[in-house]
């Protein structure tokens, strides 16, 4: 039996885009998911020149386009590997009250940026 997901794109081991099947609001959908480490998300957003940023893990569900739904998930893990992908799929499939928008969970994390990263 194959994997329950298809990898579409990977940026190192900190961000991966996958497709997997699931249910959303009672209908079968294809999740177009971008899974990233919280640190990757923090660095991606870091444009202000600030030395400190605070972020929480989150799930963000976009507007559906037919039977495909965009999904962004930032996790407090060091890498996005196959076990993390599988656990995330299970989490999304088991979460019955999902709706469009951003859902934050877990503890806030502080990220510090050096002056060189601010340039």
Order of alpha helices (4+ residues) and beta strands (2+ residues): beta-beta-beta-alpha-beta-beta-alpha-beta
